[in-house]
């Protein structure tokens, strides 16, 4: 019988190995992480994978590559 063991590293690629843009996309730790380019969009499921490895959800929540969760939020809008 074969036993499967969980991987010791995340199955997603590391963000630095993915981004080929100039200038490079903001990292997942940056406050402007949502400015990274979308590499896979699934609007029917309500999420997008960003170039920096973060998963961005339509409610504004995020799942960062290291497993941290960012609570849903909406961007602030400027008032005249």
C-alpha positions as CSV (number, residue, x, y, z in Angstrom):
1,X,0.0,0.0,0.0
2,X,1.3,3.4,-1.0
3,X,1.2,6.3,1.5
4,X,0.9,9.8,0.3
5,X,2.5,12.5,2.3
6,X,1.7,16.2,2.1
7,X,4.2,18.4,0.2
8,X,6.7,20.3,2.3
9,X,6.5,23.4,0.2
10,X,3.4,25.3,-1.1
11,X,2.1,23.8,-4.3
12,X,1.7,27.3,-5.8
13,X,4.7,28.8,-7.5
14,X,6.7,31.4,-5.6
15,X,5.6,34.9,-6.8
16,X,9.1,36.1,-7.7
17,X,9.4,33.2,-10.2
18,X,6.1,34.1,-11.8
19,X,6.3,37.9,-12.4
20,X,8.0,38.8,-15.7
21,X,6.6,42.3,-15.8
22,X,8.6,45.6,-16.0
23,X,8.2,47.2,-13.5
24,X,7.6,44.1,-11.4
25,X,4.2,43.6,-9.7
26,X,4.0,44.6,-6.0
27,X,4.7,41.7,-3.7
28,X,1.9,40.0,-1.7
29,X,3.2,41.7,1.4
30,X,2.9,45.2,-0.1
31,X,0.0,47.5,0.8
32,X,-0.7,47.9,-2.9
33,X,-0.7,44.1,-3.6
34,X,-4.1,44.3,-5.4
35,X,-2.3,46.3,-8.2
36,X,-0.6,43.1,-9.4
37,X,-1.7,41.7,-12.7
38,X,-4.3,39.0,-12.9
39,X,-2.9,35.7,-14.2
40,X,-6.1,33.6,-13.8
41,X,-9.6,35.1,-13.5
42,X,-12.7,33.1,-12.5
43,X,-15.4,35.7,-12.1
44,X,-18.1,33.0,-12.1
45,X,-16.5,31.6,-8.9
46,X,-15.7,35.1,-7.5
47,X,-11.9,35.0,-7.4
48,X,-8.7,35.9,-9.3
49,X,-5.1,34.8,-8.9
50,X,-2.7,37.7,-9.0
51,X,0.8,37.6,-10.3
52,X,2.2,38.0,-6.8
53,X,0.5,34.8,-5.7
54,X,-2.4,36.3,-3.8
55,X,-5.9,35.1,-4.4
56,X,-8.3,38.1,-4.6
57,X,-12.0,37.5,-3.9
58,X,-14.8,39.7,-5.3
59,X,-15.8,40.7,-1.8
60,X,-12.4,42.3,-1.3
61,X,-11.0,39.5,0.8
62,X,-7.6,38.0,0.0
63,X,-5.6,34.8,0.7
64,X,-1.9,35.5,0.6
65,X,0.7,32.9,-0.6
66,X,1.8,32.3,3.0
67,X,-1.7,31.4,4.1
68,X,-2.6,34.7,5.8
69,X,-6.2,35.8,5.3
70,X,-7.1,39.5,4.6
71,X,-10.6,40.2,5.7
72,X,-13.0,41.5,3.0
73,X,-12.7,45.2,2.5
74,X,-13.7,47.8,-0.1
75,X,-11.2,50.4,-1.5
76,X,-11.7,53.9,-0.1
77,X,-13.0,56.3,-2.6
78,X,-12.0,60.0,-2.8
79,X,-14.8,62.5,-2.1
80,X,-15.0,65.8,-3.9
